[in-house]
Amino acid sequence: MTRERTYLDWNATAPLSEPARAAMLDALTLPGNASSVHGEGRSARAALEKARRQVAALVGAEPAHVTFTSGATEAANHVLTPDFRMGRAPLNVGRLYVSAVEHPAVREGGRFDSSDVTEVAVTSDGIIDLAVLKTLLEDHDSAVGLPMVAVMLVNNETGIIQPVAEAAAMVHSHGGLMVVDAVQAVGRIPVDIGALDADFLILSSHKIGGPKGVGALVSRGETSMPKPLIRGGGQEKGHRSGTENFHAIVGFGAAAQANAGELHVRNEAICVLRDRLEMAMRSLAPDVLIHGRNAGRVANTSFFTLPGLKSETGQIAFDIEGIALSAGSACSAGKVGESHVLTAMGQDPKLGALRISLGRDTTGEDIDKAIAAFEKIAARLKRTGKAA
C-alpha cells in the first residue's frame, strides 16, 4: 500500500492551482497564433494580453512593461547585461553588484564577464549589508559605465525579506539600475515595483501555482531596456523573440490573479502553522538551529539545521517518512550541496540544512505529520547517530 505523501516544498514549486489549470485548458482550444491578424489570432492575442494585465497587476506594473520569458533564469540572463539601450542610444553598465545570498541564476552574473561582478556581503542574519553596498557604490568608477545592483526581495532558502527599497534609494542616488528577484515574494508579501523603487522585477509562474516553463521580466518603464537575449521575429515588442508559450502564459496570468486576493488572511494562517512546526522542533530537539529566525521572514519558510544530520541524508530520511522537503534551492539539477547562503551568513555550510516551505493547501494535519517525522528522525539520530 502506497504511503500518503505530504508536500512541504512549495518554494521549489507550487502545485498547479485550479484557476491556472482551467485557464490553460481553455487556452489549448484556441488554434490561432497570437501574432496572426485573423480572427483566431486576435482571440489568442486577447487571451495573452489578459494574462499580461493579470501579471502586471500582481506587482503594480503597467501591462506594457511585462515581457514574458521561459522562466526566471531566462529573465535574469536577459536583464543582467552590460548592454542597455536608452531609446536607440547605447547605454553601458560597467559593473554588476549582487548580494552574497542571491539565487544561482543571479549570482552567475548573466551576460556580465565574471571579472565585472562583485559580491555584496550580508549580515549574520542574512540581510544585505547596506553599509558595504554604500561603500561599493561610492567607490564605483562611473567612467566604465553605470552600476547595476541585484538583490532578491525574499531569499529562497531562509525566507528572509531584504531591504530592497533602501538599497534601491542608494543605487539610484549613484545613477544605477536596481534589479529585484521577486520570485519567492509574490503571493507571500505585497509586491509593488514602484514602492520598491525597482527598475526591474524577475518573476516565475510555477512558484505561485502557475505552470512551469514561463516567467517574466517586468520593468518600471521602458526608458532603459536591456539588449535582447533572444532575437528573431520581434515578439514581446522586440524584447524577447519567439512564438509565445501561449497556454503557459495564460495559466501564469490566472495564477497571478488568484494570488492577488486575501494575501493577509492566507499568510496569517500559514504563519500559525509554520510557528507551530518550529515550536515543536525546538521542543523535541533544543539544539536545532532555525536560520533567520531573528530576521523578518515570509510566513511560509523554515530553514533549519539538526546538528549531526547532513542535508542529503535528512532529505532522504524525511522522504522515507512521506514528507517532501528540500535542502535549499531546487534549481541545481537535483544536486544537494553546501549552502552558499549559510556560508554568507557566517555559518558552517557543512552543518547541513533542510527547508520546509508551506503553501495555500497546507493543513494542520500536514504539520502534525512533519512533526512526527522530525521526532522520529531526531530520536533515531540521537540514539544511533543515523537518520534512517
N, C-alpha and C positions, 0 to 999 in steps of 0.2 A: 504494500500500500504506500502511495506517494505521500511524503510529509507535506503538510500545508506550509507554504512559504510565507515569509514576512519580508516585505520590501521596504528597506530603510536606506536607500541610496539615491534619494531624489536630487542631490546635487550633481550626480553623474548623469542622470537623465530622468525626467518625469514621465510616467506612463501617459500615453496619448489620451487627452481629455475627450469627453463625448462631444462637445461643441466642435473641436477640431476634426474629429473623425467624421461627423455628419457633414461638415463643410467640404471636406476632401472628397467624400463620396459623391456629393452633388457636383463638384468640380470635374470629376472624372467623366461625367456625362456630357460635358461641353466639348465639342470637337474642334473648335476654332483655335488658331494661333493668335495670341494677343497682339501680334504685330500686323495681322491682316486687317484690311479695311472693310471686308464684307460683314454681313450681319453676325455670322458665327464668331468672327474675330472680334467684333465690337462687344459681344457678350462676354467673351473671355477677358477682354481688356477691362470691362466694367467690374468683373469679379476680382481681377488683380488689383485694380485701383482701390476697391473697397478694402482689401487686405492692407494696402499701403496706408490708408487712413486709420485703420484699426491699430496698426503697429505704431504709427506716429502718435496717436492719442495716448498710448500707454506711457510714452516718455515726454509728452508735452511738446512735440516737434511738429513742423509743417510736413504734410504728406510728400510734398515735392522734394523734401530733403532726406527721404528714405531710399537707400539703394539696397536692393535685395542681393544676397550672396549665397554661396553654398553652405555657409556656416560662419561661426565666429572666427575660426582660424583664417579663412579667406578674407574676412573683413579686416582682421588685424594686419595681414600681409598687404592689403590694399592701402590702408591708411598710414602704416609705418614705412614711410619712404622719404628720402631727401628731396624728391622731385614733386613739387606742387605747381599749381597754376593759379594766378590771380587774374581772372578773366582769361585772356590769351597770353598774358605775360608769364614767363617762368618765375617761380619763387623757390628759393633754395632753403632747405632746412639743414643746418650744419651738424647737429648732434641730437641724439635721442637719449633721454634720461628715463629709466624705468625703475620702479620700486623693486626691492630685492625679493618681494613675495608675489610678483606677478605670475600669471599663468604662463606655461612654457611657450604658448603661441605668441605672447608679447615679449617675453624675455629673450627670445631668439632674435628680436630686432627687425623682423620683416625684411624690407629691402635695403636697410642700412648695412654698411660694412660693419663687422664686429668691432673694429677699432673706433667706430663712431658711436658706440653705445656705452653709456655709463650707468652703473647700478647705484641706486639711492638706498642708503641704509634705512632700516626700520628699528623701532624701539624694542625692548624685551617683550612688550605687549603686542608686537606685530603691527604697529601703526607706523606709517611713513614718518621719518624724522624730518619735520618741516624746517628745522634749523639747518640741517645738512643740505636740503633742497635749496634753501635760500642762498647758502654759500656757493653752491654749484652754479646757480643761475647768475649770481653776481660775478663769478669768475668766467662765465661763458664768453667765448670770443665771437662777437657778433659778426666779425669780418668773414667767418666761414659760413654764415647763414643763421637762420632763426633757431632757437631751441625748441624741441618738442618734448613734452613730458607725458608719460603714460602711467596712470595709476588706476588700479581696479577699485570699483566702489565697494564691493564685498568680496573678501577672499574666499576662494573656492574650497580651501581646506578647513580654515578655522571659523569662517563666517564673520570675521571681524570687519566692521564698517570703517572705511578710510575717510579722512577729512578732505574730500575731493574739492569742495568749494574753496577752502582755504588754500589748497595747493594751486588751484586754477587762478586765484587772485594774484599769487606770486608770479605764475607763469606769464600771465597777460601783462603784468607790470614790466616784464622784460621783453615784451613783444612776441612771446612764443605761442605755441599751439598746445592745447590740452586734449589728450585722448583718454577716454574713460572706458574700461572694460566693465560693462554693466550686466554681464551675463548672469551672475548669481544674485543680482539685486532686484531686477524686475520681477514683480509678483510677490516680493517679500518685504520691500520697503518702497515708499513713494519715490519715483524717479522722474525728474523733470530736467531736461537738458539745459534750460535757461537758468533754473535755480542752482544747478551745479556749476554753472558758468563754463560748461564743457564745450569744446569745438566739435568733438566727435564722440559718439557712443557706439560701442560694439555690442550687438545683441545676438542671441541664439534661440531658435524656436524650441528645440527639444528640452530645454531647461524649464519651460513654463507649460508643458503639456501639449506643445505642437509637435509636428513630425521632425525626425532627424533629417539632416542634409539641407537645411535652409537657415539663414541668419540675415543680419542686416548691418550696414554701416549707416548711422544716422548723423547728419551734420546739422549744426545750428543755423547755418546759412550756406550759400554757395559762392561766397566771395573768394575763398581759398579752398581748392579741392586737389586731392592727390592725383598724380598721373595714373591713368587706368592700369590695373594689373592684367585684365583680360580684355583684349581688343577684338573687334570683329564687326558685327552688324550694327552696332550702336544702340543696343537695348539699354534700358535704365539710363536714358538721356546721355548715353555715351560713356557713363561711368563704369559699366560692367556689361560687356557684350556677351551674347549667347542667349539662346531661347530660354526663357524663364522656366524655372521648376514650378510650373503653374499650380498644380494641385497642392504641393507642399506649401507654397506661399499663401494660398487660400486657407490652409489649415493653420499656418502661423498667425494669420490675421484673426481667425476665430479664437485661437488660444489667447492672443493678446487681449482681445475684448473680454474674454471670460476672466482673465486675471486682473482686470482693471477695477472690478467691483468688490466691495466688502473686504478690502485688504486688512483693515484694522481688526475686524472681528475674527477673520481667518487666522491672523497671526497671533492673536491673544490665545486662541485655542491651542495652536501649535506650541506656543511658548510654555503653556501649562504642562503639556506632555513632555517637552524637552527637559524642563526643570525637574519633573518627577523622575525621569530617567537618570539625570545626573545626580540627584539627591540619593537615589538608590545605589548607584555605582559607588559613590563616596562612602556610603554606609557599609556596603559589602566589602570594599577594598579601600581603606583610608589612604593608601599610598597612591591611588590613581591620580594622574595629572590631567586636568582639563585645560587645554591650551586656549588662551584668550579669554578665560573666564572672567577676568577683571576688566576687560575692554568691552566696548559696545559691540554687540553681535546681532546678527539676524536671528530670528526666533527658532529657526528650524535646524541649526547645525551644532553638533557636538564633536569636537576633535580631541581624542583622549589617548593617553599612554597608560598602559598597565605594566609597571616595571617587570621585566623578565619575559614579556610577550613580544615577539617580533611581529612586524606588520603582516608579512605574508602568512606566517603561522596563525596569527589571530584571525585574519580574514578567512582562512580555510576552516578554522575551528568554529567560527560563527556560521559559516556556510553549512557545515555539517549539522548544526543545530537548527537549520532552516531560516537563518537570518541573512539577508543580503545587505552588506555594508561595504565600505571601501577603505583603502589605505591612503586616501588623499585624492589627487587628481586621477580621473579615469581616462585621460586622454594621452596615455603613453603606451599604446598598443599592448595593453594587458600586463605591462611590467609593474612590479612592485619594488620601488627603490627607496632610497633615503629621501626624506622630505627637505627640499630647499627652503621651505617656509620655516620649519623648525630651526634649521641652520641660521637663517636670517634673524630669528628671534633669540639666538644665543643658546638654544637647546642642543643637546647631543642628538643628532638625527638617527644614530644607531639605537636609540631607545625604542624606536618604532612607535607608530601611532595609527589609530583607526578613526574613521569618520562615520558617524551616524547622521543621516540627514532625513528629515521628515517632510511630509507634503500634505496636500489637501485631503487625501484619503486615509492618512494615518489615524489609527484609533487607539484608544486606551488598551485594548487587547493586544495590539501590536507592541506597545511599550511593555506590557506585562511579559510577553514572550521574550523581548530583548533583555529585560532584567533577569529573567530566569536563565537565559543562555549565558549572560555575563556572570551570574552567580556560579553556575556550573563550571565555566571555564576558569574563573578566578580561583575556585576551590581546588580544581584539579592542578592548576599551575602551582599553587601553594603546597599541595601535597606531594606532587611528583616532579615538579619542575617542567612539566609538559602541558600544553594547552589542549591537546587532542590525543 
